[in-house]
Amino acid sequence: MRVLTIDEAIRRAAEQQPKKLALADPPNRDAIFGGAPKRLTWREVDQAIDNLAAALSSLGAEPNVAVAVQLPNVVELVLSILACGRIGAIAVPFPIQHRRHELEYGLRAASAEIIVTGARPDRPDQLDTVSSVVGGLDRPVRVATFGSETTERATRLAIDTSASTLVGSPTGPDEILTICWTSGTTGTPKGVPRTPSMWLASGYFQVDELDLNQDDRILCPFPIVNMAGIGGMLVPWAVVGCALFLHQPLDLPVFLGQLASEEITYTVAPPALLNMLLANESVLDGVDLSHLRKITSGAAPLDPWMVKGWNALGVEIVNVFGSNEGAALLSTAASVPDPTERARLFPRPTVEGIEIRLIDLDSEEEIDEPGRPGELRFKGPTVFGGYLESSGAEFDDAGFFRTGDIFEWADTSSEPWLLRFVDRAKDIIIRGGMNISAAELEGLIAGHESVADCAAIGYDDPTLGERVGIFVAPAGDSEPSLEAIVHHLRGIGIASYKLPERLEIVDALPRNPLGKIAKNELRDRWATAAPTEPSR
């Protein structure tokens, strides 16, 4: 029987299997957050959510109050999100890489009244940063921290797994549960509100397509702050009642160690990592992969040799396309048996209520013939209802979400029809799985006194997929260095993953007849050879 809310799923799992392992910290927790790794049963998870929800309530959290959360992938992050849902509050998770620039905007946009954070070895200034941001807002925001003593600036939170008598009002199926952040073509991040119904529609889609069950052991290396972490890992874990193991940041020896020692059956990994592991057989020597059934991967086209290589090791690579807004495609061995085709093609979704179409961006005509590129658009129960600050332009006249991604129907007469990814229409750079708005970065760089004009692009990288590069036309005779621009951006307080790593000075940026920067020309200048299958 399918549940109506994520909180209901947690309660059900705690009742049916109270002593079963549910949630486990990374084994290197002390390096990313401090403290000994925690391993909680379903009963302990349920009771810890109750107690944390009560603590948040004492700070003012109640139905429809936004609670910001900035924590790494430790049990406190999972429990904080779920505690919000138990009392009807709205969880607003931020990636740990976000700094002053992103926090200031996000707290204002979401009207957050509380922020939950914690000191980290890599960011000993975290509480200072959060306190500074909160102090600069035009309304009060309460600060709560894990791992720190109560001070005038913050209230201390702790995980308590003792029995509780909390009486709360959980988030209803169609009420806002979370606001996550996505990068768009504008200069600011976009808030994506989602309800339990939307999350469960996405989660059950994953469960059904991946054939997940109560006996699975899921390893999550993606931050549980957006669709990949919440919809792809957290929600499936809750609805099937399996075990979830956390990991962050990606540390290869730790990751491989968890695959073996925790007998992981399902995980997710970026294409570059999967390529590297196959190309360097010695790295996998001695790693027990006998329990591993499936790995999902995406954010960039997959190499057919990689999908075939892991298939030879007995591991199914599932090709995934998805967005925080709720558009999702999965290419599994069941739907696309040929590994070569699975690396490039996605089947039309067959989930009840989900509709897709390809639209010619010039004519707005629907495309039904193969080989003609068009924008992929989505409609259905997984799709959100609109951005926090929206004009409605993210949807077309028929109510379909404009993904900003270009696909084409493959040249095939078989059913279901197969889609092939072509390009991104949105000006997004994807570095190590993190989306970066080129427009946001360009707007910030333009504030440097030595910059007259600039363009940000993604350039190929074998490890991260893409890195951030910039082309700059200098103002006057002064040519800014990469170091000077990075220093300028750090002063603004942006997330480190957005910082440019390559700079080229140009007299002027190339533009098309409409005046738009011809970024394809810039990418071509830095283009590298396509990856080839390594010798075996």
N, C-alpha and C positions, 0 to 999 in steps of 0.2 A: 504493500500500500504506500502510495507516494504522499509525502508530507506537504503542508502548505507553507511552512516557514522553516528557516534554518534552525531556529531555536527549538522547534518541535522535533527536528531530526536529532539534535543533541540530547534532548530529554529522552527520546525513544532509545537511543543507543545506550545511555546511562542506565536505563531500566532493564534493557534486555541483556546487557553484558557488562555489568558494573566493574568487574575485576580485570577486564581485558585491557591491555595496553592501548592507549588512544593517541597520545601526543608525546613526542620526545624532542628535547633540545639538540642542537648541534653538539658533537663531542668537544669542540673547541670553543664552547660558549664563553669561557673565561677570557678569550682573546678578542671577542667582539662585543661583550656586554658585561662580563664579570659574573662571578658566582659559579657554583657547581651545576652541571647539566641536570635538568629535571626530566623525569619520566612519569607521566601521569596516566592513570587508568581513566576509563570513561566516567566512573563515579566521581573521581577526583576532578576531572575537567568540569563536570556539571556543578559540583559544589564550589570550585574555584570561581566559576562564572557568577554564581550567586553572590559570593562574598565580594568580588570585585564590583559587581553591579551595585551592591549596597554602598560600597565606598564611593563610587562615582555619584550615586544619588545624593550622598551627604555633601558633595561639592556643587550640587545644583543640576546634575544630569537628570533629565526627565523626558517624556515623549516630545520629539521634534527639536530637542536641544542638540546642537552640533558639538561633538567631542572630537577634536583633532588628536591623532595618534602618530607619533614618530618614533618607531622602535625597529631594531633589526629583527631578523627571523628567529626570534626566541619565543617561548611559550607565552610570554607576557603580551606579545603582539596579537596572537590568535585569541587569547582570552579577553583582551581589551575590546576587540571588534565584536566578539560574541556577547560580552557583557553589555555593550551598548544596545544590541538587539533585544536583550532580555528585559530592558526597561523602556524600550521605545525610543531611545536616543539615536542620533545619527552619527555613525562612525565616519571620520574623515581621515583616512590614512595617508601619510606622506612618506615617500622614499627617504631613506636615511641620508641620501646624498643631498637632499634639498637643504639650502641654507637660507640666509636672511631674505634674499630676494624672493624666493618661491614661497617661504613661510608667510611673509607679510601679505603677499597677494592672496594666498589660499585662505588664511585665517579671516581676512576681510570678506572675500567672496562667499565663503561658506557660513559667515556670521557665527564662527565658533565661539563658545563660551568657556570651554575647558580645553587644555592641551595636555596630553599624557606623553611623557618622554622619559629619558633616563640617561645617566652618564655612561659614556663608552670609552674604552681605552684609546680608540682612534680619534675621539672627539671629546677630550676632557673639558672643552669649553662649551659643551652642548647646553648646559643649564644657563650659562651666561648669555649665549646666543638667543635662546628662547625667551629668557627674561627681558633682554634688550628689545626683541621684536614685540613682545606683549606690551612692554612699557611705551612703545611708540604708537600703539593703536588708540583709536578714539573711544574705546569702550573697554570695560574690564574683562580680562580673560584669566581664569584660574589655572595655575600650573600644578601638575601632579607628576611625580617622578618615581620610578622604580630604582632601587639600588642607591638611594640617597636619603639622608636623614631629613626630617621635616625642618624647614627653615622659614624665614619670613617670606621668601620668594616662592616656596613650593611645599606641597603636601606630599608626604611619603606614601606610596602604595606598596603592597606586598601580596604575594600569592598565598592564599589561605584555603586549604582543601578540607577544612572541618565542615561539619554539617551546618546548614543555614536555613533560616525560615523566611527568606526574602519573599515578599509579595510584590511582584512587578507587573507591568503591563507591556508584554512583548510587542515588538514591531509587527503590525498586521501585514498580510500578504501583499497589499498594494500601497503600503506606506514606505517612505524613503528609509532605507537601512544604511546605505553608504553613499558617500560622495568621493569618487576617485578622480585622479587628474590625468589628463591626456594632452599631448602637444598637438597643436593644429597649425593652420597656415597663418593665423594671426599672431600678434606679438605677445600674447599672454596665454598661459595654460587655460584649459577648459575644464570646468567641473562637470563630472558625469554622475548624476544621481541615479541610483538603482534600487529597486524594491526586492524583497524576498522572492516574489513571483518571477521577476526577471532573472535573478541569480539561480533559482532552482531550475528554470527552463534551460539555462546554459549548463548548469551542473548535470542535470539528467541527460542532456545531449551527450556530454562527455562520458558519463557512466555507461550509457547504452552503446555508444560507438566503440569505446575502449574495453567493454565487457568487464568492468570493475565489480568487485564483490567484497564481502565482509572479510575475506582472508587476504586481501591485498595489503601490501606494505609500500606506502607511497613516500618517495623522497622528494622534497620540494626545495630546490635551490633558487627559485625565483622569489623576489620579495612579495610578501602577501599584502600587497597594497593596490592591486589592480586586477584586470581580467585574468592574466596568466596565473597569478598566485591565488586569487580568491575563487574565480570561476573554474579554473583548471585544476586546482588542487584542494583548497579548503572546502568548497561546497560538495564535490564528489566524496571527499573523506567523511563529511558529516552525514550525507544521505545513505551511504552504504555501511557506515560504522566500522571502518577499517582502521589501520594504524598510520599516522602521519609523522614523518621524521623531517626535521627542519635542517636547513643548511644555508649559510651565508657568511661572508661573501664567497664566491666560488673559489675554493681551495682544492686543487686537483687531488693531492694525496688524501685529504680528509674525505672528499666526495667519493673517491674510489674505495676508500676504507669503509664508508657507510654502505655502499652498494653490497659489499661482501658481508660485513659483520652483522648488518641489520636484515640481511636476506631480502633486499629490495626487489619488488616485482614490477614497479612502474616508476618512471621518473621523467624529467624533461631536461633537455640540454640544447645549447645553441649549435647550429650547423658547424661552425668553425671548430668547436671542441670535438664533435663526433668525427670530423675529418682528421683532426690531429691524432686522435687516439688510434684510428685505423692506420694512419700513415706511420705511426711509431709503435710497432707491435711490442717493443720491450716495455712500454708503459703499462700495458695490460697483462704482462707476464705475472702469473701468480695471483691475479685478481679473480675471485670466484664470481662468475656471472651466471651461475646455473639457475638462480631463481628469477633473474631479470627477464620479463616477458616483452615489455614495450617501453619505448622512449618516444616522446613527442618532441618535435623540433619544428622551427619555423623562423619567421621574421626575415628570412632570405631564402631564395630558391635553393633546394637541396641538390647535391651532386648525386646522380644516379649510382655511381660507383660506391658511394658511401652507404646508400640505402641497401645496395646488394651486399656490400661487405659485412654490415651488421646482421643482415639476414642469414649470411653464412655462419655467423656465430650464434644463431638461434634467437636473435633479438629483432623484433619487429619495429621498424622506424615508422612512426605515424607523422605524416606531413600536416601541419596545422597553420591555418590563417585565422587571425582573430583580432578583435579590437575591443577596447573598453566599452564602446557603445553597444556591443552585443552582437556584432556580425561575426559569424564563425563558420569555417569550413574545415572538415577533417577528412584526410585521405588515409584509410586504413587498408590492411591486407585483405579484409573482407570485402571492401567496396572497390578497391583497385589492386588486384592481386599482383600484377607485374611490378616489381620494385622500381624498374626504370620509369614506368609511367607514374607510379606513386610519388616519385621525387618531383614531378612537374605538374601533375594534374589533380584536380579536386572534383569529387562528384557533387552534383546538385543535391542540396540537403533534402532529406525526406521526412524530417520532423514535422509533425502536424502543426499547421499554422504558420510555418516559416515560408515566405515567398522571396524569391530573388529575381532580378532581371538585370540585363546589360543594356546600357543606354548610351547612344552616340552623343557625345558632349556638344557637338556642333548643331545637330538637328533635333536632339531630344527624342529621337526615334528608338524604339526597342529593337535590339539586335537578336536575331534568332538563327543566323547563318554562321558557320564556322569561319575562323580566321579574321574576323573583323573586330578590332579592339573597341571596348566601351567601358564605361564606369560601372562597377558592380554596386548594386543597391539592394538593401535588405528591408524586410518588414516581417514582424511576427513577435512572439512572446519573449524572445531573448533580447529584443532591441529596446534601448532606453527611450524615454519620452522627450528628451531635449536637454541641452546644456543649461547650466545654472543661469548664465547671462546669454540669452539667445534671441535672435531675430526670427528663428524658425527656418533659416536657410539651410540647415543641415538635412532637411527633408524636402523631397520634391512634391509636386502638386498631388501625387497619388499617395503620399504618406510614407514613401520609401526613404530609408536613411541613405544618404550619399556617402559611401565609404571613402571616396577619394582615391580608390585603387582601380587600376585598369586591368581587365581580364579579357579573354576571348574564349569562345566555345572551341574546343578541340575538334579537329577534323575526324569525327567519328559518328557512326550511325547507331551506336549501341546506347542503351538506356541503363542507368541514368546518364544524362549528358554530362560531359566532363569539361571543367573549366581550366584554363591555363593562365597563370599570372603573367602579366606583361610589364607593368611599371606602376610606380606610385604617382598619382596625380597631385597629391598633397606634397608640399615641400618639407619633407620630414627626413631627418638623418637618424638611422637606427644604429647606435653604438653599444655593442654588448647587450642587446635586448632593450636598451633604454631609448625611448623616443625623444628627439630633440627638434624643436621648432626652429627651422632656419630663420624665419622671420623674426622671432623673438631675439635670437642671437645677433642678427644683423642690426636690429634696432638699438641694442645695447652697445655694440661696437661703434656704431655711428656717432655715439656720444664722445668718442675719443677725439681730442683736438687735432690730431694728425691724420684723421680719416675723412676723406671727402665722399667716398662711396665704397661699398663692400658687398660681398656675396659669400654666403656660407654654403658649403656642399659636403656631402659624404664621399670619402674615397675608400677604395677597397682595402681591407686589412684581413689577413688570414686568421687572426685570433679573435678579433671583436666583430668581424663582419664589415663594419665601417668605422672610420675615424673622422673627426671634424677638421675640415680644412677651410681656409678663408682666402679670398682674393681681395686685395685692398688697393684702391686708387687713392694715393696720398693727397692731403690738403697742402698746397704750397710745395716748398722744397724739402720738407721734413718727411722722411720715410719711417713709419712706425715699425718697430721690431715685433716679432711674435711675443717676446718676453714682456714688452711694454703693454701690448694689448691684453695679455693674460693678467698682468698686474692690474690693469684697469678693470677687468671683469671681476677679479677677486675682490676688489674694493667695493663693487656693487653687491657682492655676496651671493653669486650664483652657484649652483651645484657644480662640483668639479668635473663631472662627466661631460658637461657642456663646453668646457674650455677647448679652444682650438689647438691643434697639435701640428699644424702645417700652415705656412703663410707664403703667398706669392704676391709681390707688388706688381701692379699693372698700371699702364697709363690711363686706361679707361676700361670699364666692363662692357663686354659685348651685349648688345640688346637686339631684340627682334623688332619688326615694324611697329608693334604696338607699344614699344618702350619697355617691355619686360626683359629682365636679365636672361640671356640665353645660357642657362646653366648646363645644358647638355654640352655646349662647346667647352665650358670650363672643366666638366667631368672628363671629357675626352682628352684634355691636356694632361690629366693625371692618371689616365686609364692604365691599368696593369693587365697582363695576360690573364685569361680565364684559368681557373685551377684545372689541372689535369690529374688523371688517376696516377698515383705514385706507383713506382715499381714495387712488386711484392716479393 
